[in-house]
Amino acid sequence: MAISLFDLFKVGIGPSSSHTVGPMVAAHRFVHGLEAAGQLNMTARVVCQLYGSLGATGKGHGTGQAVLMGLEGALPDTVDPDGVEPRVATINAHQRLALLKRHEIDFVETTDLIFHRIDRLDFHANGMVIEAYDAAQVLIFSKTYYSTGGGFIVEENAFGDVEITEDIIELPFDFHSCEQLLALCDQHNLTIAQLMMENEKTWRTQSEIRQGILSIWQTMKACIDKGIRTHGILPGGLNVKRRAASLYHDLNTRTSMDMITPSLGALDWVNLYALAVNEENAGGGRIVTAPTNGAAGIIPAVLNYYWNFCPDANEDGIIHFMLTAAAVGSLFKENASISGAEVGCQGEVGSACAMAAAGLAAATGGSPAQIENAAEIGMEHNLGLTCDPIGGLVQVPCIERNAMGAMKAINSASMALRGNGTHYVPLDKVIKTMRDTGLDMNDKYKETSRGGLAVNVIEC
């Protein structure tokens, strides 16, 4: 399965790639399918049923809002984040929904947007069924979708089977394991970034790839900048206070805090970058999936660390970082999962940590073997990490967990670069272990808010 860098790094909105970005894309696809079938103007009612993790934590993750925006024709990369809540409020107040912004139908949230907290569909924990009815309440169009993490969507066919279409594009350097990737680098005397660039040129020119990566980087930086300027309380009812803005003030003014607390120097800033991004994500802001929204702060934080604190940092380093991170991310996506609802937070924060560690090692001159070692360290020490968000919100422990993941990524790269790339556990084995651990993990620890911190901490 050919996975592009631009499949893994997508511009969207918070708070969740699987619960917000994916469902919006699915709803958008549904309403365009309805139009293509010539049934848009016949539609009098649309019902969306959310199952598994989407049903259990969808309200806290903004899934309902995302579905409504998708049905009205919006997409995650272009929708105005600040306009979502006011538009949804208008829809609910008037009980009217404008399919593709031009065909109005009645919409009653309590009967037309159904969250099944316990039931799930067979293929994946993030399942959704969207149905269209005519004025006589006859079903005229129905689709089942699965949001498989990172904004990826797959569709069930009329026979109830999910067909994941293989990309028939032949890549110049096709690999399905890290062992194969390293062998290709050695055989052709290429770095991982150089090899990935050649693969990416299958879809785009080198100039387009470069500009696309730098555009993603600018979106990440804009997210950090907005996060460190924004004060207040995050939505959702937990009354979690944003901390990035006050931390930014403290780090810039060198307050008395430095006299009573230990300083980690540059790593204090890494904490700031990660917190800023994930507070923006929790607030429904503009985010880059990296590879998911729940783990969206790790790669921007480590990239900003590279940019601001590593000697000789430059745009070429950003390109090498992102291409290398994408190579590692594609291995997780293909051979395990990046979905918290499928394998727990090890699939989100763990994957992002490994990707960031590999990217930093590449940007600072690491060999392919050292890069593989960095990724392996990053993932190995996130194995078994559960997804247990309090209140079904991507806030506690998610925001701080990104800061911890960014720290681990930097340390992983540092340890790998101090060695020669030789180590005991290969990355492929760690990826398999992550998948096996996720399959063994009880469902209550996989983004359902029915276990762990979600039930042991009183919501107040």
Backbone torsions as a table, in degrees:
resi	resn	phi	psi	omega
1	MET	NA	118.3	-178.2
2	ALA	-81.4	119.5	-179.6
3	ILE	-117.5	122.2	179.3
4	SER	-85.9	156.2	171.7
5	LEU	-52.8	-37.8	-175.6
6	PHE	-80.3	-5.1	167.9
7	ASP	-81.4	-36.9	-177.9
8	LEU	-80.0	-36.4	-178.9
9	PHE	-108.5	98.2	-177.3
10	LYS	-120.9	139.2	175.8
11	VAL	-78.5	130.7	179.9
12	GLY	-153.6	-154.6	176.6
13	ILE	-129.9	159.4	179.1
14	GLY	-79.4	172.0	8.5
15	PRO	-100.7	-1.4	-173.4
16	SER	-147.0	133.6	177.1
17	SER	-70.8	-37.1	-178.5
18	SER	-83.5	-27.9	-176.2
19	HIS	-102.7	-19.1	-179.4
20	THR	-115.1	-58.4	-177.0
21	VAL	-64.1	-52.2	-178.2
22	GLY	-59.1	-51.4	178.9
23	PRO	-60.5	-34.9	176.8
24	MET	-64.5	-42.6	177.5
25	VAL	-63.1	-42.5	-179.4
26	ALA	-63.0	-45.5	179.6
27	ALA	-64.4	-38.6	176.3
28	HIS	-62.3	-43.6	179.1
29	ARG	-64.6	-40.1	-179.9
30	PHE	-60.8	-49.8	-174.7
31	VAL	-68.8	-30.8	174.9
32	HIS	-72.4	-33.9	173.8
33	GLY	-65.8	-37.1	176.6
34	LEU	-62.4	-41.5	178.3
35	GLU	-67.4	-43.6	-179.1
36	ALA	-62.9	-30.3	179.1
37	ALA	-81.6	0.8	179.0
38	GLY	73.3	23.5	-174.2
39	GLN	-117.4	7.4	-178.5
40	LEU	-61.4	-48.6	-176.1
41	ASN	-74.3	-13.3	176.6
42	MET	-84.9	-14.1	-172.7
43	THR	-76.3	130.4	177.4
44	ALA	-114.3	-18.3	-177.7
45	ARG	-154.0	141.7	173.3
46	VAL	-125.3	132.2	178.6
47	VAL	-119.5	130.5	176.5
48	CYS	-117.9	125.7	177.7
49	GLN	-113.4	129.3	-174.9
50	LEU	-112.4	131.3	-173.2
51	TYR	-121.1	162.9	174.7
52	GLY	62.8	-132.6	-179.3
53	SER	-65.3	-32.6	176.9
54	LEU	-62.7	-38.1	178.2
55	GLY	-75.6	-36.5	-175.9
56	ALA	-73.4	-41.3	-175.1
57	THR	-124.2	10.6	-176.7
58	GLY	-62.6	-34.5	-179.3
59	LYS	-64.3	-43.3	178.8
60	GLY	-71.9	-23.0	-178.3
61	HIS	-94.1	3.0	178.2
62	GLY	74.4	23.5	-176.5
63	THR	-65.4	-41.9	-179.9
64	GLY	-60.7	-45.0	177.7
65	GLN	-60.6	-41.4	-178.8
66	ALA	-63.1	-42.2	179.3
67	VAL	-61.6	-45.6	-179.6
68	LEU	-62.2	-42.1	179.2
69	MET	-65.2	-40.1	178.1
70	GLY	-63.8	-41.1	178.7
71	LEU	-65.1	-28.9	177.3
72	GLU	-84.1	0.9	173.3
73	GLY	103.1	5.1	-178.7
74	ALA	-82.7	154.7	174.0
75	LEU	-125.5	152.1	-173.5
76	PRO	-59.2	-32.1	-174.8
77	ASP	-82.5	-12.9	-177.1
78	THR	-121.9	-15.7	-179.6
79	VAL	-64.4	144.9	177.3
80	ASP	-79.8	112.0	-178.2
81	PRO	-56.2	-35.7	-177.6
82	ASP	-74.9	-13.9	-178.1
83	GLY	-96.4	-6.6	-174.4
84	VAL	-67.7	-54.3	-176.1
85	GLU	-61.9	-44.2	177.6
86	PRO	-61.5	-38.7	-179.5
87	ARG	-67.7	-41.8	178.9
88	VAL	-64.0	-38.5	177.5
89	ALA	-61.6	-38.9	178.4
90	THR	-66.7	-43.5	178.1
91	ILE	-57.5	-47.3	-177.6
92	ASN	-70.4	-35.6	-179.7
93	ALA	-66.8	-41.0	-177.4
94	HIS	-95.8	-9.6	-177.7
95	GLN	53.3	44.6	178.6
96	ARG	-136.6	134.2	-179.0
97	LEU	-123.5	132.9	-178.0
98	ALA	-102.5	97.7	178.5
99	LEU	-62.7	127.3	-176.2
100	LEU	51.8	25.9	177.0
101	LYS	65.6	13.1	-178.1
102	ARG	-137.1	-17.8	179.3
103	HIS	-117.3	106.6	-175.4
104	GLU	-84.9	139.2	176.7
105	ILE	-136.2	162.6	173.3
106	ASP	-69.7	145.2	176.3
107	PHE	-144.7	121.9	177.0
108	VAL	-119.5	112.7	-171.2
109	GLU	-55.6	-41.6	-174.3
110	THR	-66.9	-25.0	-178.3
111	THR	-111.3	-18.6	-174.4
112	ASP	-107.0	-6.6	177.2
113	LEU	-133.4	100.3	-167.5
114	ILE	-112.1	123.8	179.4
115	PHE	-102.1	110.3	176.4
116	HIS	-89.5	102.2	-172.4
117	ARG	-71.7	-25.6	-175.7
118	ILE	-109.9	-47.0	-175.2
119	ASP	-66.5	146.9	175.5
120	ARG	-140.1	157.7	175.6
121	LEU	-87.0	162.7	-169.3
122	ASP	-70.7	-41.9	-167.5
123	PHE	-69.0	-41.9	-174.0
124	HIS	-154.4	155.0	-178.5
125	ALA	-67.1	-21.9	-180.0
126	ASN	-104.2	82.7	-178.1
127	GLY	-112.4	148.5	177.4
128	MET	-148.4	140.6	178.3
129	VAL	-119.4	125.5	178.1
130	ILE	-117.2	132.1	-176.4
131	GLU	-130.4	143.1	175.8
132	ALA	-115.7	136.9	-179.5
133	TYR	-123.1	150.3	175.6
134	ASP	-88.0	-173.7	-175.5
135	ALA	-64.0	-23.7	178.1
136	ALA	-88.8	8.3	-178.6
137	GLN	63.8	31.6	174.4
138	VAL	-93.1	131.8	178.8
139	LEU	-66.7	123.7	-178.4
140	ILE	-116.5	-14.6	-177.4
141	PHE	-161.7	134.9	-178.3
142	SER	-149.0	139.4	177.4
143	LYS	-141.3	146.4	174.4
144	THR	-116.7	128.8	-178.2
145	TYR	-124.6	156.6	174.4
146	TYR	-129.4	129.9	177.7
147	SER	-97.5	104.3	-166.7
148	THR	-94.0	11.8	177.3
149	GLY	107.7	142.8	177.6
150	GLY	68.8	16.8	-178.1
151	GLY	85.6	1.0	177.9
152	PHE	-74.6	141.0	-179.3
153	ILE	-128.1	136.1	169.2
154	VAL	-124.6	154.8	-172.4
155	GLU	-120.9	141.9	176.6
156	GLU	-86.8	138.3	-179.7
157	ASN	-85.3	-178.2	-175.9
158	ALA	-64.4	-18.6	-178.9
159	PHE	-94.6	4.3	179.2
160	GLY	83.9	11.7	179.5
161	ASP	-105.1	147.2	175.6
162	VAL	-101.0	119.0	-179.9
163	GLU	-107.2	110.2	176.4
164	ILE	-88.6	105.2	-174.5
165	THR	-69.0	124.9	176.6
166	GLU	-75.7	137.0	176.6
167	ASP	-70.9	119.6	-175.6
168	ILE	-81.6	-2.2	177.3
169	ILE	-65.0	132.7	176.8
170	GLU	-93.4	118.3	179.0
171	LEU	-83.2	146.9	178.7
172	PRO	-64.3	-29.6	178.8
173	PHE	-131.4	84.6	-176.4
174	ASP	-83.9	127.8	178.3
175	PHE	-141.8	148.8	-179.8
176	HIS	-129.9	6.9	175.6
177	SER	-151.3	162.6	177.7
178	CYS	-70.5	-31.0	176.2
179	GLU	-59.7	-44.1	177.7
180	GLN	-66.0	-40.3	179.9
181	LEU	-60.2	-47.6	-179.6
182	LEU	-65.6	-36.5	178.5
183	ALA	-64.4	-41.1	178.6
184	LEU	-65.5	-40.4	177.3
185	CYS	-60.9	-43.1	-179.8
186	ASP	-67.8	-44.0	-177.4
187	GLN	-63.3	-39.0	-174.5
188	HIS	-105.9	7.3	178.7
189	ASN	53.7	51.4	-179.3
190	LEU	-121.4	150.3	167.3
191	THR	-78.4	167.5	177.3
192	ILE	-62.8	-39.6	179.7
193	ALA	-64.4	-41.6	178.5
194	GLN	-63.8	-41.9	178.9
195	LEU	-63.7	-43.5	179.5
196	MET	-66.0	-35.6	177.0
197	MET	-60.7	-42.9	178.5
198	GLU	-63.2	-39.1	177.2
199	ASN	-66.5	-43.0	-179.6
200	GLU	-63.1	-28.5	179.4
201	LYS	-68.2	-8.0	172.3
202	THR	-64.1	-33.6	-177.0
203	TRP	-102.7	-30.3	-171.7
204	ARG	-142.5	162.2	174.0
205	THR	-74.1	162.1	179.7
206	GLN	-61.2	-37.7	178.7
207	SER	-64.5	-41.8	178.9
208	GLU	-65.3	-38.9	179.0
209	ILE	-63.6	-47.8	-179.0
210	ARG	-60.5	-48.4	-179.0
211	GLN	-65.6	-35.8	177.9
212	GLY	-64.5	-43.1	178.4
213	ILE	-64.3	-44.9	-179.5
214	LEU	-66.3	-31.4	175.7
215	SER	-66.9	-41.2	175.7
216	ILE	-61.2	-43.1	178.6
217	TRP	-60.7	-40.9	179.0
218	GLN	-65.4	-37.3	177.0
219	THR	-65.7	-39.6	176.2
220	MET	-62.5	-44.6	-179.5
221	LYS	-65.0	-38.2	178.8
222	ALA	-64.2	-35.6	177.6
223	CYS	-65.5	-44.2	176.5
224	ILE	-60.3	-46.9	-177.5
225	ASP	-60.8	-41.2	179.1
226	LYS	-68.6	-39.3	-179.6
227	GLY	-62.7	-35.9	-178.4
228	ILE	-84.1	-2.9	176.2
229	ARG	-103.6	-10.6	-169.6
230	THR	-103.8	125.6	176.4
231	HIS	-102.0	174.5	170.8
232	GLY	119.6	-168.7	-177.9
233	ILE	-108.6	135.6	179.3
234	LEU	-73.1	146.6	-178.2
235	PRO	-71.6	161.6	173.0
236	GLY	121.2	-17.0	174.7
237	GLY	105.6	-11.0	178.1
238	LEU	-80.6	-13.4	-179.2
239	ASN	59.6	39.2	176.4
240	VAL	-75.6	125.0	-178.3
241	LYS	-84.8	135.6	172.2
242	ARG	-65.0	136.6	-177.7
243	ARG	-114.9	-17.9	-172.0
244	ALA	-60.6	-41.9	-176.5
245	ALA	-63.7	-43.4	179.9
246	SER	-70.5	-35.6	177.1
247	LEU	-65.5	-40.0	177.5
248	TYR	-60.7	-42.5	178.4
249	HIS	-62.6	-44.2	-179.6
250	ASP	-62.4	-43.5	-177.7
251	LEU	-68.2	-29.0	-179.9
252	ASN	-84.5	-28.7	-177.6
253	THR	-98.9	-8.1	179.6
254	ARG	51.1	60.9	-176.4
255	THR	-72.2	-176.8	-179.0
256	SER	-64.2	-12.9	175.7
257	MET	-51.7	-35.9	-176.4
258	ASP	-69.0	-16.8	-179.7
259	MET	-85.6	-18.6	-174.0
260	ILE	-119.9	-9.7	179.5
261	THR	-125.4	147.4	177.6
262	PRO	-68.4	144.3	178.2
263	SER	-107.7	137.7	176.0
264	LEU	-101.7	14.4	176.1
265	GLY	62.4	-121.2	-177.6
266	ALA	-58.9	-31.3	-176.7
267	LEU	-71.7	-21.0	170.2
268	ASP	-60.5	-38.1	178.7
269	TRP	-71.5	-34.7	176.5
270	VAL	-61.0	-44.0	175.0
271	ASN	-55.7	-45.5	-179.9
272	LEU	-58.5	-49.7	-177.2
273	TYR	-58.9	-45.1	-178.0
274	ALA	-67.1	-44.1	178.7
275	LEU	-61.4	-41.2	-178.7
276	ALA	-60.9	-45.5	-179.0
277	VAL	-65.0	-46.1	-173.6
278	ASN	-78.4	-21.0	168.6
279	GLU	-70.3	-39.1	174.0
280	GLU	-62.2	-42.2	178.1
281	ASN	-60.7	-46.8	-179.6
282	ALA	-62.4	-28.3	178.7
283	GLY	-87.8	6.0	178.4
284	GLY	78.8	23.5	-177.2
285	GLY	-81.6	-176.7	-179.8
286	ARG	-74.5	123.8	-171.5
287	ILE	-135.9	153.4	168.5
288	VAL	-106.0	123.9	173.7
289	THR	-62.6	129.1	-172.1
290	ALA	-148.6	65.6	-4.0
291	PRO	-87.3	-2.8	177.6
292	THR	-128.5	172.4	176.3
293	ASN	-77.8	-36.6	179.7
294	GLY	-60.8	-25.1	178.8
295	ALA	-115.3	25.0	-170.8
296	ALA	-71.4	-14.0	-176.4
297	GLY	-87.3	-15.8	-171.0
298	ILE	-70.6	-54.5	-177.5
299	ILE	-65.9	-44.0	175.1
300	PRO	-59.4	-37.6	-179.9
301	ALA	-65.9	-42.7	-179.3
302	VAL	-72.4	-36.7	175.0
303	LEU	-61.5	-43.5	179.7
304	ASN	-67.4	-33.7	173.6
305	TYR	-62.0	-46.1	177.1
306	TYR	-58.1	-47.4	-173.6
307	TRP	-65.9	-39.4	-172.9
308	ASN	-96.0	-20.7	-171.5
309	PHE	-126.4	-11.5	-180.0
310	CYS	-94.1	130.3	179.4
311	PRO	-58.3	142.6	175.5
312	ASP	64.0	22.5	175.9
313	ALA	-62.6	138.7	-179.5
314	ASN	-153.5	177.2	-176.6
315	GLU	-66.1	-31.4	175.6
316	ASP	-61.0	-38.6	177.4
317	GLY	-62.8	-39.1	176.4
318	ILE	-60.9	-43.4	179.8
319	ILE	-62.5	-47.4	-179.7
320	HIS	-62.3	-41.2	178.8
321	PHE	-57.3	-53.0	-172.7
322	MET	-69.5	-39.7	178.1
323	LEU	-63.8	-41.1	-179.6
324	THR	-68.9	-43.7	177.7
325	ALA	-59.7	-38.1	179.2
326	ALA	-66.3	-36.8	177.8
327	ALA	-61.1	-45.6	179.2
328	VAL	-67.1	-43.1	179.9
329	GLY	-60.9	-37.0	179.3
330	SER	-64.5	-32.2	178.5
331	LEU	-68.2	-40.4	176.7
332	PHE	-66.4	-43.0	-178.6
333	LYS	-63.9	-41.6	-176.0
334	GLU	-79.2	-38.8	-170.4
335	ASN	-104.2	-8.0	177.6
336	ALA	-143.3	-111.6	179.5
337	SER	-167.6	152.1	171.8
338	ILE	-114.6	18.8	-177.3
339	SER	-102.0	121.9	176.9
340	GLY	-63.8	-29.8	178.9
341	ALA	-73.1	-15.7	-178.2
342	GLU	-101.6	-41.6	-174.8
343	VAL	-130.9	9.1	-177.3
344	GLY	84.1	-177.5	-175.0
345	CYS	-69.6	-16.2	174.5
346	GLN	-58.1	-30.2	179.1
347	GLY	-75.8	-21.0	-179.8
348	GLU	-100.9	-71.0	179.8
349	VAL	-64.2	-39.2	179.6
350	GLY	-62.2	-47.3	178.7
351	SER	-63.1	-44.8	-179.5
352	ALA	-63.4	-38.7	178.2
353	CYS	-62.2	-45.3	179.2
354	ALA	-63.9	-42.3	179.2
355	MET	-63.1	-44.2	-179.7
356	ALA	-66.3	-40.3	178.7
357	ALA	-62.0	-44.1	178.5
358	ALA	-64.1	-43.1	-179.4
359	GLY	-62.8	-43.9	179.5
360	LEU	-65.5	-41.2	177.7
361	ALA	-60.9	-40.0	179.5
362	ALA	-67.3	-45.1	-176.4
363	ALA	-65.4	-24.7	-178.4
364	THR	-104.0	19.6	169.8
365	GLY	94.1	14.3	-179.9
366	GLY	-68.6	149.9	175.8
367	SER	-78.1	164.5	176.0
368	PRO	-53.5	-39.0	179.8
369	ALA	-67.3	-40.0	177.9
370	GLN	-67.2	-37.0	178.6
371	ILE	-64.4	-43.9	177.4
372	GLU	-61.8	-39.7	178.0
373	ASN	-63.6	-43.0	178.9
374	ALA	-60.6	-45.0	179.4
375	ALA	-63.6	-40.7	-178.9
376	GLU	-63.9	-44.0	178.9
377	ILE	-62.2	-44.8	-178.5
378	GLY	-58.9	-41.5	-179.0
379	MET	-79.7	-39.9	-175.3
380	GLU	-55.9	-35.3	-175.3
381	HIS	-97.3	19.9	167.3
382	ASN	-122.7	3.9	-179.4
383	LEU	-58.7	135.2	177.7
384	GLY	85.2	1.7	-177.8
385	LEU	-66.8	123.5	-176.3
386	THR	-87.7	162.9	174.9
387	CYS	-114.4	102.9	-173.8
388	ASP	-136.6	59.7	-174.7
389	PRO	-66.2	131.2	178.9
390	ILE	-67.8	129.9	178.9
391	GLY	69.1	11.4	-177.4
392	GLY	68.5	18.7	-178.3
393	LEU	-105.6	146.0	-179.7
394	VAL	-85.8	63.9	-174.3
395	GLN	-132.2	-61.7	-179.7
396	VAL	-119.5	118.7	9.4
397	PRO	-96.0	12.5	-165.5
398	CYS	-61.5	-41.7	-175.1
399	ILE	-64.3	-52.8	179.3
400	GLU	-65.4	-31.6	-178.6
401	ARG	-62.1	-30.9	176.4
402	ASN	-68.6	-38.7	176.8
403	ALA	-63.0	-42.7	178.3
404	MET	-65.4	-38.9	178.8
405	GLY	-64.4	-38.0	178.3
406	ALA	-66.0	-42.1	176.9
407	MET	-59.9	-45.5	179.2
408	LYS	-60.8	-39.2	-178.6
409	ALA	-63.4	-44.5	179.9
410	ILE	-64.2	-43.1	179.5
411	ASN	-66.9	-37.3	178.2
412	SER	-61.9	-45.0	178.4
413	ALA	-63.8	-41.6	-179.7
414	SER	-61.3	-46.6	179.7
415	MET	-63.2	-41.2	-178.9
416	ALA	-66.2	-40.4	-178.5
417	LEU	-70.9	-19.9	176.3
418	ARG	-79.6	-12.1	177.8
419	GLY	-107.7	-171.1	-178.8
420	ASN	-107.3	11.6	179.8
421	GLY	96.7	-14.1	178.5
422	THR	-77.7	128.4	178.8
423	HIS	-157.2	173.7	-167.0
424	TYR	-86.6	-43.6	-173.4
425	VAL	-104.7	118.6	178.8
426	PRO	-74.5	153.4	-179.7
427	LEU	-58.3	-39.9	-179.3
428	ASP	-57.3	-38.6	179.9
429	LYS	-69.1	-36.0	178.9
430	VAL	-68.6	-40.0	177.8
431	ILE	-62.4	-43.2	177.6
432	LYS	-63.2	-40.7	179.6
433	THR	-64.2	-40.3	177.5
434	MET	-60.6	-44.3	178.6
435	ARG	-63.4	-46.8	-179.8
436	ASP	-61.1	-42.1	179.1
437	THR	-62.7	-41.2	178.4
438	GLY	-63.6	-39.7	178.7
439	LEU	-66.3	-34.8	179.7
440	ASP	-78.2	-20.4	-174.5
441	MET	-67.0	135.5	176.7
442	ASN	-61.4	139.7	-176.3
443	ASP	-59.2	-24.6	-178.0
444	LYS	-68.9	-13.4	176.9
445	TYR	-101.4	14.4	-176.5
446	LYS	-122.9	71.8	172.2
447	GLU	58.6	39.5	175.4
448	THR	-112.6	-12.4	-176.0
449	SER	58.8	33.0	177.7
450	ARG	-113.7	11.6	-179.9
451	GLY	-155.2	173.6	174.7
452	GLY	64.0	-140.0	-179.1
453	LEU	-59.0	-30.9	-175.3
454	ALA	-62.1	-26.0	179.8
455	VAL	-111.6	-14.2	-178.8
456	ASN	-96.7	-5.9	176.7
457	VAL	-116.5	127.1	-178.6
458	ILE	-73.0	129.0	176.6
459	GLU	-75.9	125.1	-179.3
460	CYS	-147.9	NA	NA
